[in-house]
Amino acid sequence: MEVFTSSWTRSNWAKVLNMVKASKLPMQVGTDDAESVVMVPKAEYTSMVETLFLEENGVLNNVFERMANTSETDFDEV
C-alpha cells in the first residue's frame, strides 16, 4: 500500500483522489500507523462492507458450503 504524508496529500488532493480511483487500491495518508487514514474507492468500500455483513450473519459460509456441495441434480434443465 502506498503511503503519503498528510501535507503532501493536502497539497496534491486532486491527484491523490484520481490515483485512488484509477488504481482501485487502498492508499494510506499519514505515516503513523495508529493514527493514519486509508483511502479506498467507494465501490471497493461498498464491496468490503457487503462482504463483512454476509460473513457476520453466516450467509457467506452458507454460500461456500453450498458451492462446495453442488451436484448436477441441483439445477433444473431450462
Backbone bond lengths (Angstrom), bond angles and torsions (degrees), N, CA, C in turn:
res aa  C-N    CA-C-N  psi(-1)  N-CA   C-N-CA  omega(-1)  CA-C   N-CA-C  phi
1 M - - - 1.446 - - 1.526 107.52 -
2 E 1.309 114.47 134.01 1.461 119.11 177.31 1.524 110.09 -72.77
3 V 1.333 116.20 144.90 1.453 121.98 -179.40 1.525 108.63 -123.60
4 F 1.337 115.48 130.65 1.463 121.26 179.20 1.523 108.96 -125.45
5 T 1.296 116.20 146.34 1.460 119.55 175.86 1.524 108.91 -72.89
6 S 1.316 115.01 159.02 1.469 119.86 178.73 1.521 111.29 -62.18
7 S 1.324 116.43 -42.14 1.469 119.39 -177.40 1.526 111.11 -67.66
8 W 1.334 117.87 -39.40 1.468 119.62 178.50 1.526 109.70 -66.18
9 T 1.318 116.56 -41.64 1.464 120.61 179.29 1.521 111.03 -62.26
10 R 1.315 116.62 -43.88 1.467 120.75 179.19 1.534 110.38 -60.87
11 S 1.317 117.25 -40.87 1.472 121.22 -179.10 1.526 112.63 -72.87
12 N 1.314 116.78 -22.20 1.468 121.38 -175.49 1.524 111.64 -125.73
13 W 1.318 116.46 37.48 1.463 122.32 -172.64 1.531 113.05 -52.85
14 A 1.311 118.06 -51.32 1.473 120.94 -178.25 1.522 110.71 -62.69
15 K 1.314 117.01 -39.88 1.463 121.30 179.23 1.527 110.73 -63.81
16 V 1.320 116.60 -43.17 1.463 120.75 179.60 1.526 110.52 -63.44
17 L 1.317 117.49 -45.88 1.468 120.45 178.53 1.523 111.13 -58.32
18 N 1.315 116.56 -44.12 1.469 120.39 178.97 1.523 111.37 -65.01
19 M 1.328 117.15 -37.91 1.467 120.73 178.64 1.527 110.68 -64.60
20 V 1.316 116.97 -43.42 1.467 121.04 179.87 1.528 109.89 -63.89
21 K 1.326 117.15 -45.79 1.467 120.48 -179.69 1.518 111.77 -64.48
22 A 1.341 117.15 -41.51 1.462 120.58 -176.45 1.528 112.27 -72.08
23 S 1.326 116.97 -41.14 1.464 120.05 -175.43 1.526 112.80 -81.48
24 K 1.338 116.59 -23.71 1.463 122.20 -175.61 1.526 111.92 58.78
25 L 1.335 116.32 24.69 1.458 122.43 179.62 1.525 109.52 -116.10
26 P 1.329 117.14 151.48 1.460 119.45 177.00 1.524 111.16 -69.76
27 M 1.321 116.06 147.52 1.458 122.14 176.24 1.519 108.46 -131.83
28 Q 1.308 115.81 133.75 1.457 121.60 -178.46 1.514 110.27 -92.30
29 V 1.329 115.57 133.23 1.463 121.56 176.00 1.517 106.98 -112.60
30 G 1.308 115.56 119.10 1.462 121.74 -177.05 1.518 109.50 108.84
31 T 1.301 116.40 147.06 1.461 120.26 -176.27 1.521 113.14 -101.21
32 D 1.319 117.66 -8.82 1.454 121.80 177.07 1.522 107.76 -91.75
33 D 1.328 117.21 106.61 1.465 120.71 -173.43 1.521 113.46 -53.37
34 A 1.323 118.10 -37.30 1.462 120.62 -177.53 1.521 112.27 -70.37
35 E 1.300 117.59 -29.19 1.468 121.59 -175.87 1.519 113.17 -113.75
36 S 1.329 117.99 9.26 1.459 121.50 -179.63 1.517 111.34 -77.63
37 V 1.320 115.08 167.31 1.457 123.07 177.13 1.523 107.21 -121.73
38 V 1.316 116.44 142.74 1.461 120.76 177.02 1.517 108.22 -111.82
39 M 1.320 115.82 129.59 1.465 121.85 178.35 1.528 108.73 -103.99
40 V 1.324 115.79 132.85 1.468 121.31 175.67 1.518 108.64 -135.91
41 P 1.334 118.29 152.92 1.463 119.75 174.88 1.528 109.99 -61.40
42 K 1.318 116.60 149.13 1.464 121.24 -176.56 1.521 112.00 -58.94
43 A 1.311 118.51 -39.17 1.471 120.93 -179.78 1.530 110.34 -61.99
44 E 1.323 117.38 -39.42 1.458 121.19 178.27 1.528 110.42 -67.66
45 Y 1.329 116.77 -41.80 1.462 121.78 178.14 1.522 110.59 -61.24
46 T 1.324 116.51 -46.59 1.463 121.35 179.44 1.523 110.62 -59.38
47 S 1.306 116.44 -42.55 1.458 121.41 178.56 1.526 111.23 -62.36
48 M 1.320 117.17 -43.09 1.464 121.40 178.92 1.528 110.95 -63.20
49 V 1.337 117.02 -43.32 1.463 121.18 -179.73 1.530 110.51 -64.41
50 E 1.335 117.25 -42.93 1.461 120.75 179.09 1.524 111.11 -63.65
51 T 1.324 117.23 -43.80 1.458 121.30 179.13 1.523 110.83 -62.74
52 L 1.317 116.90 -43.14 1.461 121.09 178.41 1.526 110.85 -61.78
53 F 1.329 116.93 -42.59 1.468 121.37 178.22 1.526 110.35 -60.49
54 L 1.334 116.67 -46.43 1.460 120.59 -179.21 1.521 111.32 -63.69
55 E 1.324 116.67 -38.90 1.457 120.58 179.83 1.530 111.36 -69.51
56 E 1.318 116.93 -43.23 1.465 120.79 -178.74 1.522 112.58 -64.65
57 N 1.307 117.06 -27.99 1.466 121.25 -177.55 1.528 113.27 -99.10
58 G 1.312 117.80 6.97 1.458 121.79 176.68 1.507 114.85 79.18
59 V 1.299 117.90 -1.66 1.467 120.95 -177.60 1.531 110.70 -68.01
60 L 1.312 117.30 -40.33 1.462 121.28 -177.19 1.531 110.63 -63.05
61 N 1.325 117.22 -43.67 1.466 119.96 177.38 1.517 111.26 -62.36
62 N 1.326 116.98 -39.22 1.455 121.58 177.86 1.528 110.69 -61.21
63 V 1.312 116.66 -43.81 1.472 121.15 178.90 1.524 110.49 -62.98
64 F 1.338 116.96 -45.68 1.471 120.47 179.95 1.527 111.37 -63.02
65 E 1.329 117.34 -40.03 1.464 120.70 177.62 1.521 110.98 -63.04
66 R 1.313 116.67 -44.00 1.470 119.69 179.60 1.519 111.27 -66.22
67 M 1.336 116.88 -37.73 1.462 120.02 177.96 1.532 110.71 -64.69
68 A 1.312 116.90 -38.09 1.466 121.15 -178.95 1.519 112.28 -72.03
69 N 1.326 117.08 -23.67 1.465 121.12 -175.00 1.525 113.13 -113.66
70 T 1.303 117.70 29.20 1.472 119.79 179.65 1.524 110.57 -78.96
71 S 1.300 114.15 153.72 1.458 120.01 172.99 1.523 107.16 -141.63
72 E 1.314 115.64 169.28 1.463 118.94 -177.56 1.518 112.19 -66.89
73 T 1.312 117.75 -20.81 1.470 120.59 -179.98 1.534 112.26 -81.53
74 D 1.322 116.93 -3.58 1.473 120.48 178.44 1.522 112.61 -72.82
75 F 1.312 116.48 -17.23 1.470 119.63 -174.71 1.517 110.52 -124.18
76 D 1.307 115.14 137.48 1.462 120.55 177.54 1.521 110.05 -83.65
77 E 1.311 115.47 148.98 1.465 120.30 174.05 1.519 108.67 -72.25
78 V 1.311 116.35 140.48 1.462 120.53 -179.89 1.506 109.48 -99.63
